[in-house]
Amino acid sequence: MKRSVSGRRAAGTALAAGVPLAALVAAVPAAVQPETAAASAAPPSAAVRAAAPRRADFGLRHGANLDRPLRALGERLARSGVQALINGSGQRHLASGCGGAAKVPAGSRIHCFDKQDSATEKWYPQGVTTVSDAAVDGRWGAGRPILVSWHNHGAVRLTFVNPDRRTYRHVLLVYPVIRNGKVSYSDVALHAGGIAWFGDRLYVADTRAGLRVFDMRQIYDLGRSRNGSTQDAERVGLHDGKYYGHGYRYVMPQTGSWQYAHGWAGAKCTGHGAPRVSWMSVDRTAAHPSLIAGEYCKEKEPRGRVATWPLRNGTGIVAGHDGVAYPDWVASLPGDRTQGGVRAHGHWWFTQSHGSKRGTLLQADQRGHGWRHVSKRTISYGPEDLSCHRAQHRVWTLAEYPHKRALWGLPAPQCRW
């Protein structure tokens, strides 16, 4: 469930802006077939079904240039990287035994956070992406990390999980700024409901504005920086000549953004205009890799939408001659309250939340701009974002609730090379 959770006050916030064009057509998806395992939401009205998504509504263009603060930050802080994060000292240790409380399906591979992170109501895990999204061969140097985003209603942290060592580490996401001639950074005030790792880039869903972009080559170690501090959980950015990160050792600054071409999305789902992107994933099984992004819409709102953009190795999202990146496919979703979605070889998996009840895994085959062979099964409490790990033949997700929290991967034969 997408929750707003109170937490520490953000030392500063930075919101990207953007919204759409309008035009082209996609067809309407087939009705969801009777469920096989969990309660189905009432279907939307015929008028809602008739509102086919428009490809132009999803147009994205580059946001503000952050080169100046990024260069200045790189001159003042010690740079680090993914290998140091997943193999260095001082990491937290994965635990065990969380699958039962979270009601993770049998046959799943399960990773549990430590006692503190499993119980905290200050931070909620949301997005998940794996090294299989990032790299063609499914490896990042000597590691096979899984990444998880968390929000606390004012800040976002990114967790690098090393399944081989059964350890993990949190990194604070920040927004770089120049204030009074000095470089600093502030918290990233996002829900971070979806993340997608592709090459060196990490895309983070910015619900109403588009996508934020981070870079695995621009991670800074405050513990190794002469002017950095890992003390004081209330401070972030530059204070009295020192750089803070709410007590975290590592900070990862935003390096760019993709914003909706003509403004923000609305506060609720409307079925048209700029989408409220709530989840993301990567498909590396098609003719070219694709970035996937979709909406979370309540059952009384118009049916949510999903789109895919072509990705280019080394570049990521690519804009056209008019500076706008349009998706190559759009559709209405086969269900409401969609928390995550991923595609492999034309087969889709979607997670759906049901409040205090267990969630649903919805599966479907893509047919043009619609769906066929739709089926459902009951899964864990609070399922979230999804990622296909091709080497494992598993789709990974999260159970987000405190004391029912787990990072888990379900066997999925279609998720393969």
N, C-alpha and C positions, 0 to 999 in steps of 0.2 A: 504494500500500500504506500502511495506517495504521501508522506507525512511531513508536516511542519513541526520542527522540534526546536525548542528554545535552547540556547547555548550561550557561550561567551559573546560579549558584544564585539562586533567586528571593528577593527581599528580603522577600517576604511573599506568602501566597496567600490567595485568598478563594473558597470553593466554595459555590455555591447548593445548596439541598436541596429535595427533593420526590419524590413517586411517586404511584401510581394509585388508581382505584376499580375497578370491574369490571362488566360486563354486556353489552350489545348485540352484534349479530351483523354480520358481513360474510361474503361467500362466499369459496370457495377459488379461487385463480387456476388457469387452465388450465396444463397441463404445458408446459414450454419445448420448442419444436419443435427438430428437429435443427439444429445450427448451420450457418452457411454459410461461416464464415471462420476460426473459432478453436476451440480445444479446449473442450468443455463439461464442467462439473463434474458429478459423479454426482448424480442426483436424490435429494432427501431421502426418508426412509421414508414409507410411507403414513400412519403415525401423525402424523408432523410435518405432512404435507399436510392432515390432517383438522383441525388446530388453527387454526380461523378466527380472525383478529384481532378484538378487541373494541374498539369505539369508546370505551368508557369508560376503557380503559387509558391513553388518550392525553390525558386531562383535564389542563388546566393552570390554575394560579391564580397571582396576583401574588405575587412574592417580597418581600424586605425593602424598606422605604422608604428611599431614599438621599437624600432631599431636603436634609437638614441638611448632610452633608458636601459635597454638590454646590453648595449656596448659598455655603458658606464658601470652596470652591475658586474659584468664580466671582468672589469679592471679592479674591482674591489673585493670580490669574494672568490674563494677557492672552488674551482670547478670539479665536479665528480661525474659519475656515470652509473649505468645500470648494474655493472658487475660489482662495483663497490657496495651498492645498495643491497644486493642479494647475497653477497659472500663476505662482507665485512663483519666486524665484531659489533656487539651491542644490540643485536636483534632480539625481537620477541620470539617466543617459541609456540608453534602450533600445538594445540591440545587435542583431545579426543573425547568422544562420548556425547557430542552435541546432536547427532543425527536423530536420536530417539525423540527428544523434546521438540525438535523442529519438524518431525514426521517426514524425514527424507525418505523417498522411495527405496525399496530393497534393490540391491545391485549397484547402488550409486557409490562413487568415490567421494569421500567426505574429508574436508579440512575444517578444524575448529579453531577459532581465535582463542587467545588466553582468557583467563577468568574475567579480567577487567574489561576487555573489549567485547566479550560475549554478553556482559550484563549492562554495559553503559546505555543510558537513555539520553546521553548528550550527543552521541554520534550514531548515525544510522547508515549502514552500508547500502549502496544503491547500484552502481555500475560494475560490470565485470568484463574484462577482455583478457585474452591469453596470448602467449607468444606465437600461437598458430595464426592469429590475426596479423601479427607484426611481421613475421618472416615466412618466406616461401617454404623453407625447410623446417619450420617449427622450432628453431633454436635461436637463442640470443647469446652468442659466445658459448660459454660453458654452461649456461643456465636455461631453464624452461619456466620462466616466471608467469604468474597469474597476477593481474592487477585488479584492484578493487577501489572504487571511489566511495567516500563517506561524506555526509553533510551534517552540519549542526546548526542550521538556520543562521548562517553568518560567515562560515568558513568551509573549505573543502580540503580534505586530505586524501592522498592516494597511497594505497598500500601495495608494496611489492612483495608478493608471496613467493618463496622458493620451496616448492614441494619436495625437491631432492634433499634439502637440508632440514626440512620441516621448520622453517623460520620465516619471519616476515618483518617488514619495517615500514613505518609511516613517513610520508613526505608531505609537507604543506604546499598546496598550490597557492600562488600569489600573483598579484597584478603589478607590474613594474611602472613606476611613475617618477617624474622629476618634480621635486618640490623645493622652491626657493633655491634653485640651482644645484640641488643635491639629489642624487638618485636614492629612491626608497622603493617600497612596495607595500601593498595592502592586501587584505583578505580577498578571496574570490567568493562573492556572495551568490552561489548557485545551489540548486538542488542536486546537480550532477547525477541525474537519474540514469544516464547512459554514457558509456565511454567506448572508444574504438581506437586500438593501437595499430598503426600501419607504418612500417618502416620506423624512422626516427620520430614520427609525429604521433601525438595523442590528441584525438578529438574528444571534446567534452560537450555534452548537450547543454545549451543555454536556452531554456524552455521557450521564452518569448522572443529571443533575438536571433537565434541561429546556432552556431557552433563556436566554441573557443578552441584554440590550438596551443599545444605545449610541445616541447622538443626534448627528447631523451638526451641530447647533447648539451642541454642547458639546465643542469641540476647543480645546485651549489651547497657546499658543506660548511655550515656555520661553525662546526666544531674544529675545522682545520683552518678557518679564516682568522687572521689576526684581529680583525675588527668585528668578528661574529660572536654571538652568545647563544648558548642552548639553555639559558636560565629564563625565568619570568614568563609563565604561561599566559600572562595578560598582554604582553607586548608583541607587536609585529611591525617589521620595517625598521627604519633608522631612528634611533633614540640616543641622544648624547654621544654620537660618534660610533655607536655599535648597532649591528644588525641583529634583529630578533625574529623568531619564528614560532611564537607561542610555546617555546620550550622544545620544539622539534629540532633535530640536528640538520635536516635537509629541507631546502626550499626549492620549488620548481616554478619559475616565472612563466606567465603566459607569453607566447611569442607572436600570436596573431589571432585572427578570428575570421569567420565567414558569417556575414549578416544577411538577413532577408533583404531582398533588393529594394523594397520600398517601405520599410518600417517594421514595427513590432507585431507579433501575433497578439490576439486578444487574451483576456483573462480566463476565458472559457473556450471549449471547442465549439466551432461553428460549422465545420464541414467545408469551409471555403476560406480563401485568403491564406496568409502565412500560417504554417502549421505550428502547433505547440509541441516541439520535439522533446520527448521524454525518455527515449531509449535509442540505443545505437548498436551496430554490430558491423562485421566485415564478412563478405563472402569471397573466398579465394578459390572456389570450385568452378566458377563460370569461365567463359572465354577470356574475360578480363576481370580483375578484382573490382569489387563494388563496396561502397559505403552505404549502409542501410540506416535509415532513421524513421521513427514512427511516433505516433501520438498515444497518450493515455487519455481516454475520454470516458466519462461516466455513462451509465446505462441510459440516463434520460437525455443525454446530449447526442448530437449527431455522431454517427459512427466515425471512429478515428481513421487516419490515413497513414500510409507508408510509402516511402520512395527510396530509390536506389540511384546513387551517383557513380559514374566510372571513376576508378582510381588509377593513377599512373605511378609505377615504382619510382621512387626518388623524388616525386613531386606531390603525390596525394591527389586532392581535388584539383581539377583543372578548369579554369574559366574559359568561356568562348571568346570570340572576337569582340563582343560587346562588354566584356568584363564580368559576365554573369555565368555561373555554373548551374546548368539545369540538370535535373535528374533524367535518366533514360527510361524510367519506369515508375508509375504511380498506381496506387490502388486503394480502395477502401479496405479496412481490416475485416477479418471474418468474425471478430468478437469485440466486446467493449472491455474497459478496464485493463487494457493491455500494458503490462509492465516491461516486457522485453520481447524481442523477436530476432530470429536469425534464419538464414537460408543456406542450404548446401545441396547442390545438384538438383535444384528446383523444388526441393522439399523444405517446408517451413515449420518452425517451432515457435510458439508464442506462450508467454506466461500471463495468467490472469489472476488478479487478487480478489478476495472476497471478505475483506475486513478481518474479523476475528476467526473466521473459518479458514480451513486449508485452501490453498490455491489450486489452480487448474493449469495443466499443460495442454495446449491446443495444438494439433498438428494438421497440416494441410499441404496439398500439392498445388503449385502455381499453375493456373490455366489462363493464359492471356493476362488480363487485368482482374481476374477473379480467382476462385478457389474450387477445388474438388477434393473428394476423399477426406473431408473434415472429421476429425475425431478428438475426443477429450479424455483426460484421465486426471484423477486427483493427485496432487503432489504436496510439497511442504507448505507450511505456513509462510505467508509473506514473500512469495517468489518475486524476483526482480529481473534485471537485465540478463541477456543471454549471450553466449559465445560458443562457437563450434571449434573444438580442439580436434583437428583432423587426425593427428597421430594416435590419439586415444580413442577415436570413434565415440566421443562424448560431447554433449552440450552442457556447459557450465552455467550455473546461476547462483543466486544467494537467497537465503531465508533471512529477512532483515530484523525480525522482532527480538528484543532483549530476552535472554534466557531460552529463546527458540531460534537462535542465530547459527547459520552454517553456510559454508561455501561448498557447493556440491556439484558433481558432474554425473549426469544420467547417461547410460548406454544409448547410442543413437547410430544405427548402422549407416544411415545416409550421410552422416558427418564423417567424411573420409577424404583421402587425397583425390 
